[in-house]
């Protein structure tokens, strides 16, 4: 499965397999490419500026010319936490703008837009909190389930999106690095209506822009987003946390990627079982087959290659399935 430039006129006709580079795969770019990866994703949400530059240099050294997507935090908010913490059902946790609480959310908009009675979802809904008190720069949540709260995981309000008033300083630094290293594509998390694409094209002239569909509003404005971007990723993790599982299933079932004017890739637990097992589940394989025959242009592997026990095998398995489905 050859590499294709993101602006290639044939990219809509070739299945794409984007492999996320993470702790388990930072030195495996060449092996991943040999196994069938057609592009690499660097998640800037989990990389500071220095780490992003190092990871980008390693990928470029092993695979010169390989398409690299720098995935920006965008409008996605993440927890700042010194170390993982276990919470029990009913336990109170204080979220604050600074570091005076149990966990920090460095976005003032979060505290001005969250309300008592709403639900704060952490890590794609793995841990959920009911908001019981709100202050200008803090809120208290009561855990609705037991779980482990991890640093740098996404956080959102389930009932509505929290609208950021500006791009983050972290994304600005990532854009400067992308421009310096002529990165061919940027992905924007939690895109709302496609207008964000103009910000990125101004910051990194000539880059392709990928719109990540992760919030309720984006599902109703797909035409606007598709007109503004070069590709779309349907990201089921955060989208599922926003919509709920039933509404997510209905959206995915009703959405027709073949009618979209730009390539559409599926992301989020596509072959999640490969993160810690040798084989994909039967349901994963059946679902992947359904995605391809419906017109998806490819898939994005996340945990499977970023933290999985055998990233190369995961890519090889995914590439083999994609090739078989196109025969």
Secondary structure, DSSP 8 states (H G I E B T S, - for coil): -----TT-TTGGGS-EEEEEE-TTTTT-HHHHHHHT--EEEEEGGG--HHHHHHHHHHHHHHSTT--EEEEE-TT-EE-B-SS-EEE-TT-EEEEESSSSSSEE---HHHHHH--TT-EEEETTTTEEEEEEEEETTEEEEEESS-EEE-TT-EEEETTS----SS--HHHHHHHHHHHHTT-SEEEETT-SSSTHHHHHHHHSTT-EEEEEE-SHHHHT-HHHHHHH-SEEEEEHHHHHHHH-HHHHHHHHHH--GGGSSSEEEEESSTTGGGGTSSS--HHHHHHHHHHHHHT--EEEESHHHHT-S-HHHHHHHHHHHHHHHT-
